[in-house]
Amino acid sequence: MRVRHARERAAILRIICEEMNNTAIDADDVWDAGGMGCGELVIHLKFRLREMPGKVLRLIALDTGAPADIPAYCRMTGNRLEHTDTETCSYWIRAKTPTSN
């Protein structure tokens, strides 16, 4: 059962990646975290955002906890969640600058 769901998610992700992004928010970088779980995801996210202060990262995260975890992470760390698109499992996050808290 899990394998089937993983294949379905992978197929959906391929479709998403092939489509044009219709949102008005431009991203400076895109990271496809796939089905990476929250613990590992936020560790990698922390380092990615640290390398791009003030810029916007489009994160694609398929983990079922992401809709709750990503906004909470942004609130706790001072990064700004600019936009969320549940259809594409995408989150646009503006990385905080060294002087912003």
C-alpha positions in Angstrom: 0.0 0.0 0.0 2.8 2.5 0.9 4.6 1.8 -2.3 1.5 2.6 -4.3 1.0 5.9 -2.5 4.7 6.7 -3.0 4.4 6.1 -6.7 1.2 8.2 -6.9 2.9 11.0 -5.1 6.0 10.8 -7.4 3.7 10.9 -10.4 1.9 13.9 -9.0 5.2 15.7 -8.3 6.4 15.1 -11.9 3.2 16.7 -13.2 3.6 19.6 -10.9 7.2 20.2 -11.9 6.3 20.1 -15.5 3.6 22.7 -15.2 4.2 26.4 -15.3 3.9 28.2 -12.0 0.9 30.5 -12.3 1.5 32.4 -9.1 2.6 36.0 -9.1 5.4 35.3 -6.6 8.8 34.8 -8.1 11.2 32.5 -6.4 15.0 33.0 -6.4 15.5 29.3 -6.0 13.3 26.1 -5.9 13.9 23.1 -3.7 12.0 19.9 -4.2 12.1 18.1 -0.8 9.8 15.4 -2.1 8.4 13.3 0.8 11.3 14.1 3.2 10.0 14.0 6.8 9.8 17.1 9.0 12.9 16.5 11.1 15.2 16.1 8.1 13.4 18.7 6.1 13.7 21.6 8.6 17.4 20.9 9.1 18.1 21.2 5.3 15.7 24.1 5.0 17.6 26.0 7.8 20.8 25.8 5.9 19.3 26.6 2.5 17.6 29.8 3.8 20.7 30.8 5.7 22.5 30.9 2.3 20.0 33.3 0.7 19.1 36.1 3.1 16.2 38.3 1.9 15.5 36.0 -1.1 12.5 33.7 -1.8 12.7 29.9 -1.8 9.9 27.9 -3.3 9.8 24.7 -1.3 7.9 21.7 -2.7 7.2 19.3 0.2 4.9 16.2 -0.1 5.1 15.1 3.6 1.6 15.0 5.1 2.8 17.1 8.0 4.2 19.9 5.9 1.0 22.1 5.8 1.3 22.5 9.6 5.1 22.2 10.0 6.3 24.7 7.4 4.2 27.7 8.7 5.2 26.8 12.3 8.8 26.6 11.3 8.6 30.0 9.7 7.0 31.6 12.8 9.6 30.1 15.1 12.6 31.1 13.0 11.6 34.6 11.7 11.5 33.5 8.1 8.4 34.8 6.3 5.9 32.4 4.6 4.9 34.5 1.6 2.5 32.1 -0.1 1.2 28.5 0.1 -0.3 26.5 -2.8 -1.8 23.3 -1.5 -2.5 22.0 -5.0 1.2 22.0 -5.8 2.4 21.3 -2.3 4.5 24.5 -2.6 5.6 27.1 0.0 7.2 30.4 -0.9 9.5 31.4 2.0 11.4 34.7 2.3 14.6 34.1 4.1 15.2 36.4 7.0 18.1 38.8 6.8 20.8 38.9 9.4 19.3 42.0 11.0 15.6 40.8 10.9 14.1 38.8 13.7 
